[in-house]
Amino acid sequence: MKIAICASEGAPYAKSGGLGDVMEALPAALARIPGNEVVLLLPYYSKIKENAAYPTEKVAEFRVSLGWRRQYCAVMKLTNRSDGVQVYFLDNEYYFGGRSGAIYGDMDDGERFAYFSRACLDALIAVDFIPEVIQCNDWQTALIPTYLKAVYFKEFPKTRCMYTIHNIEYQGWANAGFFDDMLGLPWDYRSTLDMNNSVNVMKGAIETADMVTTVSETYARELMYPYYAHGLDGILANNAWKLKGITNGIDTNTFNPETDKALPAHFSADTVAVGKAACKAALQKEVGLPVRPDVPLMVMVTRLAGHKGLDLLCYIARRLMWEEDAQLLVLGTGEPQYEAFFKDLAGQFPEKVAAKITFNLGLAARIYAGGDIYLMPSKSEPCGLSQMNAMRYGTVPVVHATGGLKDTVPPADENGEGGLGFTFQSYNADDFYASVKRCLDLYNNQPEAFAALRRRGMETDFSWNVPAAKYMAIFEEMLSW
């Protein structure tokens, strides 16, 4: 099957969050399936263009129509990828070069990614790759299904389009004049993109895509409710027949405690006791905590943002430190109030708490490997990758049963049986505290049961093989229409 994947970021070339991780692993997983041809289209940001590790050659150039504009685009073919995925970078210095270095956040983001969406379709024509399926992601490529239906139906007569929502909070809003000035769409598509007298490109994608997916089965159901849908619940309800959830995987080659170069010791499910003890001791020393093998080390690697459930942790943190013989390590950056809270907490409990307010991938890996308990009380979580990374490294998760957390962490009972971690249903601090306490009690009082729980998590298959097969099943379904 010929598959084109379009996204605004993809590791290792450019990444700001989970979308970048998915766009590294999903294309590769699809390319491993016999008979597939997979291309990945990304913007040619300066950080990619200036990196000698990514050699390219120009294979096409053309002009992209954007309202009354005719904007240049060059297609740069990556020449050194060997996993079966052909990467094309779309080059326009005005939109993607000479910026601050951040992928998003410029005042003209709407124009930049409207250009990119249309340029993706022009690029596929230019390189003579007419796919059977186009898969596009989040608001930055949400105009692709609309352009495909409204403008490019002759060039792509049999192509089907899947639109995947990774984060519904960011929908691609623009003022009403954006439709006429920028998009160049037929007038009868105005109502498709109109929402509250403004343009909403995600709404347009939901309406025009052949299939809409999101990144976990539970999150797909949650999006029917206003609490999660950020105003699009009615639109999604009207299109519920084509909404499906596919829970993400993780890159098990990158996140591998047997080979991870960032770790001071390597281990598998069979050698976890010795290897993890060595990682824990090294981690405690690295972050300035007392090296105590007996004390449970609770950890978080997260953006310090409200929707990550940090208000719950802030509410119970001092109680945990007063009442439990345990340590807490937090790594991340974000909202100033949370950065300040964890710095103050570490100052108040220097023997128990360490706060690393930074972004450090190597330290993150060592935290996954050295921690005992992983805290993830997110208010909402479309999928989440950290809980799967933690289990891969033998760290038992405590999570709010929402979105992908519910799908990937079936609850264990007080004896550690029947699941992979500890969960709480209602989003409140007391329930979160109770689930943490159950996990701590298991660690302290039933070490063999805790070890068995840890081992089950390590042995669970969180690779992209299962999600990739589910994507293929949906692609086949779309092509049968």
Secondary structure, DSSP 8 states (H G I E B T S, - for coil): -EEEEE-S-BTTTB-SSHHHHHHHHHHHHHHTSTT-EEEEEEE--HHHHT-TTS-EEEEEEEEEEETTEEEEEEEEEE----SSEEEEEEE-HHHHSSS-S-SS--TTHHHHHHHHHHHHHHHHHHTT---SEEEEETGGGTHHHHHHHHT-TTTSTT-EEEEEES-TT---EEETHHIIIII---GGGHHHHEETTEEEHHHHHHHH-SEEEES-HHHHHHTTSHHHHTT-HHHHHHTGGGEEE------TTTS-TTT-TT-SS---SSSHHHHHHHHHHHHHHHHT----SSS-EEEEE--B-GGGTHHHHHHHHHHHHHHS--EEEEE--B-HHHHHHHHHHHHH-TTTEEEE-S--HHHHHHHHHH-SEEEE--S--SS-SHHHHHHHTT-EEEEES-HHHHHH--B--TTS-SSSBEEESS-SHHHHHHHHHHHHHHHHH-HHHHHHHHHHHHHS--SSHHHHHHHHHHHHHHHT-
